[in-house]
Every structure is written in structure tokens, then in C-alpha cells.
Amino acid sequence: MRTFLQILLTGLLTALPILAFAEPPSATYIFPAGGQRGTKVSFRIGGMFLYDKAPLEMLGPGVTATSEIKRTETTWFEGPLIRQPASQAAENYPKDYAGEVTIAADAPLGFRRWRVWNAGGITPLARFVVGDLPEIIEDEIDGEPIPVGVTLPVTINGRIFPREDVDIWTFEAAAGQAITCSLAAAEFGSPLKARMEVRSPGGKPLAETTGTSAGDVRLKFVATESGKHEVRVHDVQFGGLQTYVYRLTVTNGPWLESVYPLGGQRGTDVKLEGLGQNLGGPLAAKVPDVSPGVLL
């Protein structure tokens, strides 16, 4: 007859392979990846090994998120057939988890950090952004792209999903108006390498970009005629998946790209020369009376 100690050791040895190969949780995207201050935003987090629910923490001022995310129906589009050898590449297919965040009207603009966890581990901090422009969230559908009208200024939350997806956003612009289109993706961990193209009311290409070496996907143009323009977004290799999240801001309002000088004495008012769109004259800034250093 085996002793109690032998039975206990046998049980532990049997469980070791399970413990050794337990998968830690992961969170590969949040969609939408941001929201306008003064609003409540429902979002989905794409996760693996989070089971039915998981605690959520969103750090930073002015945001109050639900304390946990819960498993919900996962949005999925099959997309076009992938042929070999591309079909042999490893891919993960996360499940959707629902959550919500309330953004205060006076919340500082910029990034917030979030993470989820369970007994298997904790995910790395990821980004969610607080903006000040009106926002819309793409109503994702399968099939051929359908142009969607928006009103400027606007921040569009979209995804390139499934593969070969092309998002088309249309907006009215008057002749002589300066328009800026700026797309953010890599900032949120999105694998999207975007190509962005603007077309005139007659369908003529006006401007296009695949971004800079620093990853900035932005273009400016001046409308040569009044009417409905469109901006098209797709992956440069016509990829696409759940994780291909982006935020596209289209505006005919002020857009500041850089200033000179880059600093000033603390506690003083500094006159600035600005480079950008529709800035409306000279700029000025008050340098806080704080310890010397770089202010973010």
C-alpha cells in the first residue's frame, strides 16, 4: 500500500506538465483606441487566456474604467482566401471582451495606460488616448467597401479587417480649404502599415502617403474645388486582421506641427513661431515655474 506522501508526490508530478505549460494572458488590441473627453466609450479588448472575465486597470487622470472586462461575442470576418506560403504563417485569433470608460470633460489630453491580468500573469501596459474632437466608431461590415460620410473636424476609430479591407471616408470641403489627415496606429501596438489616399469630388487622386520612417502617416492638401472628397485607408500589403486598429483625424481647423523656440525660461511668457495649418497668427505659451527639464 502506498503511503500518503507517495500519493501526494504522484499527484504533484502529474500536475507539473500542466503548470509548466500554462499560457499567460495577453491583450492584443483595444477598439476603439481612444475617445473624446466628456463622453462614455464602450470598447472591446482582444484577449487570449483571459477566460470569462478579467480585472482591468486604466491609469491616469480623468478616466474611470470598468473594474473588469467580460467575454462577449467576437466580431469576425473570414476575408479572402490566403494561399501558400502565406497561409502557413502563425496567427493569433483573440476573443473579444467588453468594457467601458467614462472620460471627464476636463480630462487632460493624451495617452492613458491600461492592462488586464489573471492568475496566469499580467499584460504589458498598452495605450488609450483622450482626444478633444468629435469621434465616430466604424460600423464594421463584411464585403465590398462602402463610403461613409463624416463631418469635419472628426476623429475616426477604424480597423482594417478582414484582409484586403479598404476603408473609405467622405467629407465636404470648400475650394481653398486646407485639410489635414493624420492617422495613428503604431502608437497603440497596431501592426497596420497604412497607405492613405485623398481623392477629389471627381475621383482624381490629390495626395497619398505611406508615412515616414518615424511612422507618422499624415498628409495635408488644399481643396481645388468644392464638393465631396474622400480619404481611403488600407494596409500597404493589403493585410488586415482584428488587431489592425487605427485612429484617423481629419480636420480643416488648426493643426500645429512644430514651434520655435523649443524652450524658455521657467515662469516666463514665450512668443512662439508655429508651423502648421490655420494657426491664426502668433502663438504664445507660459512656461511653468518648475524645476528645469523637459516638459511632456
Summary of the structure (lengths in Angstrom):
residues: 296
radius of gyration: 23.6
end to end distance: 70.2
largest distance: 92.6
contacts: 842
relative contact order: 0.15
helix: 8%
strand: 46%
